[in-house]
Amino acid sequence: MAPPKPALDWESLTARALGCEACALCETRNQVVFGEGNPDADLLFVGEAPGYHEDQQGRPFVGKAGELLTAMIERGMHLRREDVYIANVLKCRPPENRNPAPDEVERCRPFLLAQIELIRPKVVCALGGQALRALTGHEGGISRARGRPVPFGDAVLVPTFHPAYLLRNPAAKREAWDDLKTVMRILAGDSGSR
């Protein structure tokens, strides 16, 4: 099945994603993890790819990294998880949670771009280097790019660390919190400069 064309409605986009066979990940997935949240959200979080728990439940960010992301949203930003939108670059889990292959990203990116077009968020928060690379082509590491807002169509993109990285490197939580404060300033109408 071919990747979607832009300007689809939610129903058709979801149906295409659920039936997608554009790459070999369709042979190993349990479920397509399309995304969830408010389709009119001002804030979109984009991760890399579903993990084991996401593949089992069909929902993004439900494992340990998801628990941390939910805490960041709810306790840190004082938003409700259901008021933002959460998606991944890939909609299917790579075997053994390996990094997405470039051809998988290319085949799946149209789904994410269509989601962004339909949501029309004010801020896209790229969680980790893989999401940043898929969205912008940025080849440098996330450490140097994080927290620096960049124009992204009609939105502003703010890169930060992936919650899984924060679980392995708790000292980076302070920097991630600074990045989320930047997101909140932009949502409040500020330019996002630090």
N, C-alpha and C positions, 0 to 999 in steps of 0.2 A: 504494500500500500504506500502510495506517495505521501511525503510530508505535506502538511496543510498549506494552502495559500493564505495570505493575510486577509483580514476583514471577515473572518468567519464569526458566526455567533457562538455562544458558549456551548450550546447543545451539539452543533456539528463538530466543533473543535474537540470536545470531550469524546464524542463517538469515534472520530478519526484516531485520537490518541489511544483509546481503548482497543482499537483494532489494528494498530500499527504493527507492520512487519518489515519496516524499512532497514533494520539491521538484525544481527544475530542475537541481540539481547532478548528478542521476543521468544526465542527458543528456551531460555533459561529462567525467565521471570515467572513469578507466581501471579503477580498483579501489576498492572500499570499504576504508577503513583503520579496522578495527574497534577495534583495541587489542591489546596483547600483554603478557605477563608472568605473574606468579603470581596466579591467581584468588582466592587466600586471602591476598594481600599485606596487610601492615600499612600500607603507603605507596602511595598512588596519585598519580601526576603527571598533571595535565590541561593540555593545550595548547589552542591555538586551533583549528587545522584542518590537514589534511595539506598538504604542499607538493609540488613536482614529484617529488622522489625518493620520497616516501612513496606518492604516487599510482602511480608506476611499480612499486614493490615490494610495495605492500599492507601496509606496516608503518609504525608511527608513529616519528617522530624518527630517521630514517636519513641525512639530509643533514648539512650542516655543523653546524646547530643540534643535531641528534641526537648527533653526535660529542661536542659540548660537554656535552650532558645526560648522556651515558654517562660521560664523565670526571668530572662532578660527582658522579654516583652512586657510581662505582667507586673513583676515586682520592680524592675528597673525603669521601664519606660511608662509604666502605669497605663498601659493599653490592654485591651483584651485580645487574646490570640485570635478569636473569631472576627475581630475588626480589621486585622491586617490580612494579607494574602501570602501564603507560603508555597513555594514551588522549588523544583530543582531543574538544572540544565537537562539532565537525562531523566526520562520518565520511567525507566526500567533499571533494576539493580544490575550492575556489572558483577560477574561471578567473583566470589571471594572479596567483594568490596574493593576491587582494584580501581585505579584511576580510570576515568573515561578515556576511551581511545578517540583520536581525532576524528575518525570517520563516524563514530557514534555521536559525537557532539554535533558534527555537521548535519547529520540526519535528524537529530532531535531538536536542534536549535530553532527551527521554524515553529515548533509548538510553543516554546517559551516566548518567542517574539510575538506570536499571535496572542498569547496570554497577556503580555505587556500592552499590546495594542488595545485589547478589550478592557483591561483594568484601568489603563491610563493613570498610573500612580504618580504622585508628586516625587516620591523617593523610591529608588531601587537600591536595596542594601545587598551587595554581593558578598556572600559568606565564603571567604576563602579564595585562594588563587585560581582554582579551576573555574569557579563561577565568574570571577573577574575576567579571565582569559576568554571564556566563551562569550561573554557579553561585549567585551571591548577589544579583544585581540592583544591585550597587555601581556607581554612576555616576561616582565620582571616579577619578582616575588611579591607576595602580599604584604610583607613587613614594610616595604618601602612605599607601597601604594595606599595602605590602609589609612582611613580617616581623611583622605583628601577627596573632597567632592569634585566630580567632573560632570559636565553636561552630558545628558543621555537622552536624545530626542527631546521630548517635552518635559522630561523628568531630570532629576539629579541622581547620579549614581554615587553611592558611598560604599567603598570597600572596607571590609573588616575581617577579622579572623573567623574561621569556621568554629562553631561550638565544639566540635570534636577535638580541634586543636587546643581549645581552651581547657578541655578536660585533661589533656596530656600536659599542658603548660599553664597551670593556674596563674602564674605571675603575669601572663599576658591579659588577664581579665581587666586590669586597670586600663590598658590601652583600648580594649574593646569597649569599655564603658565610655571612654572619651569619644569614640566613634559614634556610639549610640546617642550621646549628647549632641553631636553634630547633626545627626539625623533628626533629632527632636527640634533643634533650632531651625532647620530647613522646613520642617513640617509646620512650625509656628510662623513661618514667613520670613525668616532670616535668610541671608544669602548663603549661609553654610560655612563661611570662612571661620577659621579657628582663632 
